[in-house]
Amino acid sequence: MKQHTTNFINTFIEVAEDCPVSEAQIPPEKKEKTLANLQYEQIVKNPYKYSSDDVIFDCYAFKNDISKSEKHETREKFFSKGQPCLRCSPLAKKYGFGIHHNDKGKVAIYPLESKEYQEFLHDHSIMKVKAMRSKKK
């Protein structure tokens, strides 16, 4: 079974052109955790520990109440089809966070207004891609 991936290497996902904030905002807590809450918590607490695939699948597993014993098989099935990458993440589209994938494909997030965010923009050794726009032009 062919496995697809959402992982990037040495890449920085810039906030979307139509991102509504000029300073990063922590996704607000709601009664049930949103995708933005789950991604934010996992990445902020563990910078450069998880790949994009790990984050995307862990959020899917949490939202769909997948047990530990089912995870391996479910993950294989999940990535047998292409999945939206972190360019579609609400963190980069709505909440003002850039997402850096290091040389091992592990991710960390940086607020739009941070010095690190600006450094990534000017670093010619890494690829830059924009997060997906929320609205069509």
JOFEN-V567804 format. One record per backbone hydrogen bond with DSSP energy under -1.0 kcal/mol. NH is the residue of the N-H (numbers start at 0). CO is the residue of the C=O. If there is no record, write none. Layout:
NH|CO  NH|CO
//
This chain:
3|78  9|101  10|100  11|126  12|98  13|128  15|91  18|15  24|94  37|33  38|34  39|35  40|36  41|37  42|38  43|39  44|40  47|106  48|45  54|50  55|51  56|52  57|53  58|54  59|55  60|56  61|57  62|58  63|59  64|61  65|60  73|69  74|70  75|71  76|72  77|73  78|74  79|76  87|84  88|85  92|88  93|89  94|89  96|90  97|109  98|12  99|107  100|10  101|105  104|101  106|49  107|99  109|97  111|95  113|110  117|113  118|114  119|115  120|116  121|117  122|119  125|122  126|9  128|11  130|13  131|86
//
